Amino acid sequence: MEAEQFHRITKALADPTRMEILERIPGGKEVGCSALACECTVSQLTISHHLKELSAAGLIQSRREAKFFFYRLDRALWAEYLKEMRRRVPARR
């Protein structure tokens, strides 16, 4: 993973609202923006903003169906990020 992408993902994950959103997107399954807005503690407009940031970082992928958007976690990128995190921040013993 390139350093720029690693830092972009890390920055996206630093926001508590984005972490809350990611926790509500089950691995491999899609969830709609309106469903996320119902489950999260912020407005749908705020959810949309954070979804764009997560998408720009590459963490989620979106699919449009009519006027609705559905999002899912990019599991391959997530696994790559975790591997890179382990490499960069070794566990202390």
C-alpha positions in Angstrom: 0.0 0.0 0.0 1.3 3.4 -0.9 2.0 5.9 1.9 -0.5 8.4 0.5 -3.4 6.0 0.5 -2.4 4.7 4.0 -2.5 8.3 5.3 -5.7 9.1 3.6 -7.4 6.0 5.2 -5.9 6.8 8.6 -7.2 10.3 8.4 -10.7 9.1 7.4 -10.7 6.7 10.3 -9.7 9.4 12.8 -13.2 10.9 12.7 -15.6 9.3 15.3 -18.6 9.7 13.0 -16.9 7.9 10.1 -16.0 5.1 12.5 -19.6 4.9 13.6 -20.7 4.7 10.0 -18.2 1.9 9.2 -19.4 0.0 12.2 -22.8 -0.1 10.7 -21.7 -1.4 7.3 -21.5 -5.1 7.6 -18.6 -6.7 5.8 -19.5 -7.6 2.3 -23.1 -6.4 2.6 -24.7 -3.2 1.2 -26.5 -0.6 3.3 -28.5 2.4 2.1 -27.7 6.0 3.1 -31.2 6.4 4.6 -30.7 3.3 6.7 -27.4 4.6 8.0 -29.0 8.0 8.8 -31.7 6.1 10.9 -29.0 4.2 12.9 -26.5 7.0 13.4 -26.6 10.0 15.7 -26.2 12.7 12.9 -28.3 14.0 10.1 -28.5 12.4 6.7 -26.7 15.4 5.2 -23.8 14.8 7.6 -23.9 11.1 6.8 -23.6 11.9 3.1 -20.6 14.1 3.7 -18.8 11.4 5.7 -19.7 8.7 3.1 -18.0 10.8 0.5 -14.9 11.1 2.6 -14.9 7.3 3.2 -15.4 6.7 -0.5 -12.5 9.1 -1.4 -10.3 7.2 1.0 -11.3 4.0 -0.9 -12.8 2.3 2.2 -16.3 2.0 0.8 -17.8 1.5 -2.6 -21.1 2.9 -3.7 -23.8 1.8 -6.1 -26.7 3.9 -7.3 -30.1 2.5 -7.9 -32.6 5.1 -9.2 -32.2 7.9 -6.7 -30.8 5.8 -3.9 -27.2 5.0 -3.0 -26.0 1.8 -1.4 -22.6 1.4 0.2 -20.4 -1.5 1.1 -17.0 -1.9 2.7 -14.1 -2.6 0.3 -13.0 -5.7 2.2 -9.8 -6.2 0.2 -8.6 -2.7 0.8 -9.6 -2.9 4.5 -7.5 -6.1 4.8 -4.6 -4.5 3.1 -4.8 -1.5 5.4 -4.8 -3.7 8.5 -1.8 -5.6 7.2 0.0 -2.3 6.5 -0.9 -1.0 10.0 0.6 -4.1 11.6 3.7 -3.6 9.6 4.1 0.0 10.5 3.1 -0.3 14.1 4.6 -3.5 15.4 3.1 -5.0 18.6 5.2 -4.5 21.7 6.0 -7.5 23.8 
